Structure formats: C-alpha cells, structure tokens
C-alpha cells in the first residue's frame, strides 16, 4: 500500500539537495544531487586551502547554488508529472475530482508563494500580494543600494530579514488557502490593515511582535517588556562591539546563540500576550555587587579602548624600535581573554556553590 506524499514537505526537505527526491521515491536523484553538491563544496574548500585562493571556494559555492536551483526545479517537474498521471488514472470518477482540484489549488498556491506575493495573486488578493512583493524585493534593493553608496558592509545585516519575510509569506498563503477551501470568504487587506484589525482596545498586534522579534529585544520592547528587551538588545549589539574591539573572532559563535534565544523568547512572550499576565523579568537583575562589577567592567573596557586606540599608537610613533603595539596585540589581548574566561568561570562556580548551600 502506497501512502500519499506531501508536495509541500517534499519541497521543504529538498532545501537539502536530494532529500526531497528521496522522500518522493527517486533514489538515483537522491544520491546524485547531494553527492555533487556537498562534494563540490568540499573540493572547493580543500582547493582553496591548498592553493590559498579564496576564488576557488567562491566558484564552488556558486556552482552549488546553481545545482540547488536545478534540484528544486527537477523535483517540481517530477511532482507535476506524477500529478498528471494521477489525474489520468482518476479521470471520470466524480468522487475524486473535488479532492484532486483542491490539492492542485493548494499545491500551486504554495508553489507560487516561493516568490513572495505570487501565491496571493493566485488567490485573487492583489493588494496583499503586492505588499509582500514590494516588501521582499524592496528590502533587497534598498539594502544593496545603501551598501553600495556607503561602502559599509554592515548594512548587509538587514538581509537577515529576508528569510523572515519569506517564511511569513509562505505561512500566510497556506493559512489563506486553508480558509478558502473551508468555505470562508477572503478579504483583500493590506498588511497594515491586518495589523490594525488585530488591535482591539489598545492591544498590540501579535503579527508585528513576531516580526519585530527578528531583531533581538525589539519584539519584547513592543510588548511592553522594556527591561528584558533592552538587555537583549544591549547583549546582542554589545557582543558585536566587544568582538570588534578585542578582535576575538572565535567568539562569533555567540551571536547566533544570542539571536536564537532572543527570537524564541519573543515568540514565547507573543504567545502569552493577551492570555497570561505579562511580567517584565530582566535577564539579569543588576543589584548590589552586580552593578559594581558592571561598572568595573565598563571602566576597564574604556581604559583598554583609549589605550589601544590612542596612547599605544602615540608611544609607538615616538619609540618605533620597541614595537609596543605589536607586543600588546600579540600578548596582551590573549592574556585579557584568558583572564575574562577564567574569571567568568570562577564566578559561575561560586554562584553554583552558593545556590547549593541555600
């Protein structure tokens, strides 16, 4: 007995090339696509390390993107062919025509939604689809233009909002097609109208809170959790500053951890809003010795910044034979990082012992 497969699940699985083909039962394609995709990236990385040419890995990455697109298109063509064969087998059976048409409409709507807005156009929601289309491609265009004009790559961080918008558009299209097939009338409302309609007697929009949670702390502050949101925002932005000042790229792994924690905390707070009482519980309660140590850390960071950016370069110009800046960069920074790690570990162990004693 063969069970019906979900086309949407196959497309989502195929974000890892070959996995969607394996789910759909195409075993040869399921082997070839990941073999050439990951094999090409691996060979590109090895070649770049051996030849010290970063262009080799960039070329392998571009070829991998092209292969990924081919894999997705191939899977779509395979599913459309299987769908047509199923229609031919079911043709003439009135009891099966309705479910087949509903399945086709749902599939094509979600397929078109891979380009934000087109799925809404399929449902006849022109205004809503145009909002998603302009928001998606407008953000990409403005980010690239501003980055090119200012020559500041930091503006490329705004491209991190692109997958959030894309996922929201996909889920919105899936929800609307489900409501349409359930017999509910669909209203062509813009995103702003949708957010405003959710605000009842001054209540905040959960949709907007979810979108704002993509930036650490913003969603919490929008829901009225000012202390919690401000600490998350300071923690995230401050991590960029510390990594840049102390030049410790090994700590870059902390940034996605902080972002994920803040984002899912925002989702949790959004789900509680309007159902459970909201409490503005900060991540860290700065009282007593905590405030004292925070002040000491800020003073030390300020002294370190002034010394490395102003005093040390000035002394290095006056006494170039001593190479003070080189010595400090090679020895002082690793010592400071080691002291920070050891001191943080000792504080955590002392807190654990005090908690056990209580």
N, C-alpha and C positions, 0 to 999 in steps of 0.2 A: 504494500500500500504506500503510495506516494503522498506526502503532505504538501499543501500549497506553500510556496515560498513567498516571503515578503519582498517586494521590489525595493521598497524604501530601505529595509535592513540590508539588502544586498549592496545598495549604493553606499550606505554608511560604512559597511565593512570594507568596501573597496577603496576607502581612503588609505588603507594599507594595500598597495597594489597586489592583486591576486587573491586576496581574502574573499572579496565579493564573488569572484569566479568560482572559488572553491565551494562557497555556500550555494551557488546556483548549479553546481554539479559539473562544472567544466574543469576537470582535473589537470589537463595539459596546460591550459592557460594559467591555472592557479600555480603551476610550477614555474612557467617561463617568465611571467611578469615579475615576481619578486626576485627571481634569480638574476635577471638583467638589471633590475632597479637597484637592489642593495649591492649586487656585485659591482656595478658601475661606480656607485658611490665609494665602495671600499677601495677599488683600484685607483680611483681618482685621489682619495686621501693618501694612499700609500705612495702614489707617484708624486704628489705634492710634497710629501715629507722627504722622499729620496732626492728629488731634483730641486727642492726648495723653490718650487714655482707654484704660487697660490692659484694661478690661472688654470692649472690642470684640474684642481678640485672644483673651481667655478664652472668649468666646461662640463665636468661630470654631473654637477648639480643641475645645470640647465638641461642636459640630456635626460636626467632623471625626471625633471618636471614634464618634459615632452612625453616621456614614456608613461608617466602617471596620467596625463590627459588622454593618451591613446588607450590606456587600460579602461578608463571611465567610459569613453565613447564606445569601445568594443563591448563592454558589459551592457550598455544601454541598447545597442543594436541587437545583442543576443536576447535580451529580455523582450524587445519588441517583436522579434521573430517568433519566440516561444508564445507570446501573447496572441499573435495572429494565428498560429497553429491551433491554439486552444479555442479560439473563436470558430475556426473552421470545423473543429470537432463538435462544438456546442451549437452550431448554427441550426436553426429550426426548432430548438427547444425553448418555448416561450418562458418556462420557469427559470431558465438560466440566463436569459438575456438581460434582465434587470441587474442582478449582481455583477455581471460582466461589465455592463456600461458604467455602473458606479465605481467598480475597481479601476476601469480605464480613466475615468474622470479624476479620481483621486491620484492615480499614478502620474498622469500628465501634468496636473496642477503642481504636485511636489517636484516633478522633474523640471518644469519651467521656473520654479522658485529657486533653483540653483543660481539663477541670475535674479537678484532681489527685485521684486515688483512684477515680473512677468507672470508669476502664478496668480497674483491678484488681478492682473489684466484678464487672465483666463476665466476668472470668476465674475468678471464684469465690474470689478471695483477699481475704476480708473484712477480716482483721486488717491486712494490708499496706496495703490501700486506705484503711482508717480512719486509719492512721498518716499517710499523705500528706495526707488531707483535714484532719485536725486540725492538722498542722504548717503547712500552707499558710494556711488561714483563721485559725488561732490566732495566727500571727505577725502577720498583718494587723491583727487585732482588738487584740492587746496593744500593737502599735506606735501605733495610733490612740488607744487609751485612755491610754497613758503620755504621749503628746504632748499630749493634751487636758488631763490633770491637771497636768502640769508646765509647760505653755505653752512648752516648749522644742522648736522645730522640728528640732533636731539629731537627735532620736530617729527622725525620718523616714528617716534614712540606712539604718536596718535594713530598710526596704522594698526596698533593693537586693538582698536575699537572695531576694526573691520569684521573679524570673526564674530564679535558680539552682535553686531547689526545683522550679519548673515544668518546666524542661528535664530535670532528673534524673528526674522522674516520667515524662515522655514517653519518654525513652530506656529506663527500666526496664520500662515497659509494652511497648515494642517488642521488647526482649530476651526478655521472658517469653512473648509471643505467638509469637515465632520458636521458642523452645524447645518450646512446647506443640505447634505444628504439626510439629515434628521428631520428636515422639513421646516427649519427655522428661517425666517427672512433675513437677508444680509443687507446691512446699511453701509453705503459707501462713505465712511467718515475718515477724515484725516487722522494722523497720529495725535495731533494736538487736541482735536475734538474727542478722541478716545480717552486721552489722559484727563481732560476736563470732566468728561462724563463720569469718571470713576471717583471724582472728588465730591463726596456727599457731606454737606455741612462742615466744610473745612478740612475734611480728611485728605491725606496725601495719597498720590497715585502710587500703587504698588508697582506698576509697569515702569514708571520713571525711576522709582527707587531701585529697581533691579538693574536698569541701565546705568544709573549713577554708581552702582556698586562695582562697575568695571574699573573705576579709579578708586584706589584704597582710601576708605574713610568718607568719601563723598555720599554714598548711599546712607550710611549711618547718620551723618550730619543732617541729611534731608529729612530723615525720620524723627529728628529731634534729639538724637543721641550725640550731643555735641562733644562731650569729653571723650567718649570711646572713638568717635570718628576722627577727632583731632589727633589723638595719639596714634591711630593707624596711619594717618596721612603723614605725620611727622616721622614715624618709624620708616615708612617707605621712601619718602623723599630724602630723609636724613641718611639712609643707607647709601643712596647714590653719592651724596656729598662725602661721606666717610671713605667710601671705596675710592673716590677720585682723589681726595686729599692724601690719604695714607697709601694710595696706589697698591691696593691689595686685591687684584682681580680674582684671587682664589675664593673670595667671599661673595662672588657674583651669584652663587647658587642660592644665597639667602633671599634675593629679590623675588624670584618666582614663588618661593615658600611664603613670603610675606604677602604677596599679591593673592595667592590662592586662599590663604587664611582669611584675609580681609574680604575677598569676594564671597566666599561661602558664609562668612559671618553676616555679610549684608543680606544674602538670600535668607538666612535663618531669621534675622530680625524682620525682614519684609514679610515672611510667612506668619510671624507672630503679631504683626501690626493689625489692630482692629479686632483681634481675637483674645490675646492675652495682654496684661498690663506691661508697658514698656518701661524698663529700668535702664538708666544711663550709667552702666557699670564700666568704669575705665579699665583698660588692660592692666595698668599699674597704678596703685594708689600711692601718689607721691606725698608721703608724710614723714615728718621727723628726719631720721637718718637718710631716708631715700632722697629727700630734697637736698640734703647736704652733699651726698655723693654725686647727685646730678650736677650740682653747681661746681664741684671739684672737677668733674669730667669735662664740663664745658670750658672752664678756665684753662685746663691743660690742653684741650684742643685748640683754643685760641692762641695760647703761647706757642704751641707747635706750629700752627699755621703762620704766625708772624715770623717765627724764627726761620722756617724753611723757605718762605717766600721773600723775605726782606733782609733779615740780618745775615743769614748764611751766604746768600749771593753777594752781599756787600763785602763781607770779610773775604770771600773767595776772590773778588777782584783785587782787594788790597794785598792779599797774601796768596798769589796763584800757585806757589810752589807746594803749599800744604794740601791742596785738593780737598778742602773741608767738605764741600758739597758732595763730592763722590764718596767720601768716607761715611758721611751721615746717611746717604741713600743706600749704601751697601750694608751698613752695620746697625745704625740707629733704628731704622724702620723695622727690621726683623726683631730687634730687641723689644720695641714697643708693642708689636703684635703679640710676641710671646708673653709679655707681661699682662696684656689685656686678656689673653686666653686663660692664662694661669690664674689671674685674679678673679675672672668671672667664674671659673670652675671652683675655686675655693669658696666664693660667696654662695654658690649653689649648694655645695656640700654642707656648709654651715647652716643654711636655711633648712636643708633636709633633716639635719640632726635636731635642730630646734623644733621642727614640726613633729618629729618622732617623740621628742621629750614631752611635748604638750599632749 
